[in-house]
Structures are given as C-alpha cells and as structure tokens.
C-alpha cells in the first residue's frame, strides 16, 4: 500500500451497516445454499434436522417427493405413518443423480427423469434406516441429519423470516446471499442437448488479472453430438469483463470401466479402482464420512457458530495403501462457497475510492506473487501428506467457482510417506469450499485415445464471427464486457471409437471484476492483509458482525 492512500476517519470495516442487512441477509441454522442456474429463479436450501416439529411437519406433507439418502443408496419413498417418532415408508424406486436432474427407477424397472431443483423434491439424509422388506423401510426422526428443499423466488421472504427464528440452533452458519447471488464469478458454460442449453460450470475461476490467466479443463458431462457436432455456449452472466483466449475440445475415448478426469496440467488421469477413505474427519476430529462417501448432494463445508470458527477448515482422509504403491491420484468433487465471493467483495470495498488505482498496480504484480498471497490466505484447497508424522504440503486444487460442483484430480508422489495407511489433508479458509466427495486411486494410468478438436464456428448473440479469436493460445481474445454477452461454439464430433467417451473444454483466459467502492481507505488496516491468514480472519469478522447485526 502506498503513501498516497489517505487515512480513513470512517473505515469500511468488517461490521456491516444495518441498511445492508435489511436488503441482503439470509440467516439459516446450519444452512448452506446452492443456487440453480437453469431457467428458473428457484433457490435450494439446507437445514440440519432432527426429532423436532419442523422435521415431522416436512415428512408428513403429502405434496413432497421424498428422496431418502442413507445406507449408501438413494430411495424414492412415500411416508405412510409416524408413531413415536418412527417413520414407516413404502419404497417406490431408486434414485440416481445427474448434472441438473435425477432419475427415478421404479421397482418395475420404469425410469423417469426429473430436472432439479424441483419444488416438490425433498432430500432427507439419515444416519441409517431399517429395511423391513423390498417394499418398506423405517427410520427415526432423530436419525434425519439434514433436509434439502427448494423455494421459489416468490417465497424467499418467508424462508428468511423462518430462518431468523433458528438463531439459537446448536449449529449455526451465516450465509449472506441476496447481495452476492449474482456477484463475482467467471464465464458460464452451457452444453446443447435435447434442444436446449444446460448449465455445466465455470472456466478459469480466480483468474482475475492477466498475470493469473491459466488453462482450464472442464468436463462437459454426458455431452452428445447433434448432427455430428458438439455445441456449447459461453456466456457472461455477472458484472465482469471476461477475456477468453482459447477454446477447444479434448475428446477422450477410453475403456468403459475407466473414469477419465483431466488435471490442471492438461494430463488425462484414468481412474479404474477408486477407493473411498476408510476414515474421514474434519480438523476438529468430527466424522464426515457421510458427507464425502459418494457424489451426491451432501457436502462438507464447515460446522459450528461464527464465534467458534478457526481460520482454516478442512478434512483429514485415511486410505488403505497397497503395498509398494508410490503414486496415487486424488479425486475430489467440490465447488467454492458463495461466501468466498462475498468476502472478496467486502475486501475490495476496504480500498474505497483508491480501489481502481490499486487494481492498476495489481496489473504489474507477477502472477506468482498474487497466487502465493492467495494460497497464504487459504483461497486454494491445499493438499498435504503426512510423512514421518509431519504434514507436508504437496499441491493445491485450482478454484472451481461457486456455481456448480466440479470433479478434479491431482497426481501425487507418495513415495516419501510411511508404509501403511496413507493420510491426506485437504485444507482451505473456513467456508471457502464445499467438498462433496473425496477418493483415491493407486492404479497406473491406462491407455486412452485423445483427439483435440478445434473450433468449426463461433458466433456471438450479435451475429459476429469470433472463431479466429479462440482457435489458438495467442494475443487474441474474445471479450465479453456486458452481462448477456454470449457466443455459441460448434465443434465437429470425431467418429465413434467403440469405447466410452469423455469430452472436456480446454480454455484459457482471465476476467476483470467490476466494482466501484466509495470512501477513503485505511492504509494501516489494509496493510494487515499482507499477513498470512488475514483474509480468513476478516471473513470470520464479517460472520460475527453479521450475527450481531441480526441479533440487534
């Protein structure tokens, strides 16, 4: 921070003014929020449950479609009775989740696909249930750990009011939603399937300066070709200027029993024998195996009240290591919490009217220096291995963005770890990440067929051909300065190879966050952010101030 920054007599500090609260605060007991980015304005909520009136009321509601998560499977159930907190329910089918939908298979083998979020769908997560027979199960209300449900935009006000009444709950997390729901992000990617575009995820998240520009490899789900072509859409949906340098597809044909994930270096990592951890605990020692055991909608993002939080949070995973194994592939499915966007927004506001000058100076700072600062603040998900009883940091996962869960993988050299079970620690700033799954594969990579497909056509919504701006890693960029700017990209699909196929979007770019803070900066206060972990403490100050604001 330079001397030209003036001292502030009214610091933009961590305490949030009441007018901000009135317009933007949503407080839920132990709640995490997932936003749907489809064609609806529905919002997904979570609350921790138990043997209480609210849980019983939810289970008794006959208009709900219940998806029961427990015993390592998901069942479609219809509760029949509740007596002495014991729920008796009939099983109508099994459930599998896709990206943006779920599939219900009835006992007769008939399947139906339902888009999510569905206003009638309620996910019940239980510690376990009793299988009476193939048609009936039972569980206790006290074993209901979590309930996920969807609220339409018109009903959000009522939900906020209900959430305020839960301040005294045993587990409390504070999520400021309305002010950040359409805040900072990065280019959104959609794939064209069945006559419509489906949101898949974000690209090069966190690359907020040219010096942070990086390659990104986004899996495009179960992408199918239409008339021999793959079609995707890249869109600016937030207040940013987005600059994309490269867009091409990497088509990987591989054995049917093998999963392929591209790592941050562009290497195809094959996974044919994925192991779940035999033990998974958070940094407080609490068991989080249920949250991480499978790719579903139950994730770990922290626990406890704001005044009980540490600066860092994470999980420690223990895996059974085969004798002689010296390499492993760590697989996760995760996304960033919206809270990290809000924290950065508030951090930028601390610069006041000096923000734009500071932003210009940041353009001259090497990307490695900015990345090192972000790592010291717990922005990345850092990976450590226990070697000789000491944790050694070995790598980190890039930011996936807050709008969709994303699979990622890291190849690890575990030759220095002691023989026996392998211990891995994943750690980041508190509430910065949501971790849905973690597993490991000790097998060697298998042979795959990789085809790089360049753009056939790229047309913006203004009718401009921008293909020449996206076909090479050069100094040409397709820029999207306005919300609503988008382009449809078309690629020729390679001929089928008689194997399973995974398709990835290889992109490269960066983006600029558009903010215009007011007021004078506090130089001394800002200089404190040069200290490792200061952004984490600032985040917790925001949480605590928010809690005080609501109580007052």
Protein Blocks (a to p, Z undefined) as FASTA:
>chain_A
ZZklccdfbdcdfbdcfklmmmmpccdehiacdddfbfbfcdcddddddjdfklmmmmmm
mkbccdddeehiacddddfbdcehiacdddfbdcdddehiacdddfkopacddddddfkb
ccdddfbdcdfblmbccddfklpmbdcddddfklmmmmmmmmmmmmmpmbdcdddfklmm
mmcddddddddeehiacdfbdchehiabfklgccddddehjadceehiacdddddfbdcd
dddfbdcdddddddfkbccdddfkopacddfbdcddfbdcdfkopacklmmmpccfbdce
becjfklccfbdcddddddddehiabdcddddddddfklmmmmmmmmmmnmmmlmmmmmm
mmmpcfklmmmmmmmnomaccddddeehiacdfbdcddebjkbccdddddddfklpcehj
ddddddddehkaccfbdcddfbdcddddddddddfbdcdfkopafklmmmpccfbdcddf
bghiacdddddddddehiacddddddddddddddddedjddfklmmmmmpghklmmmmmm
mmmmmmmmmmZZ
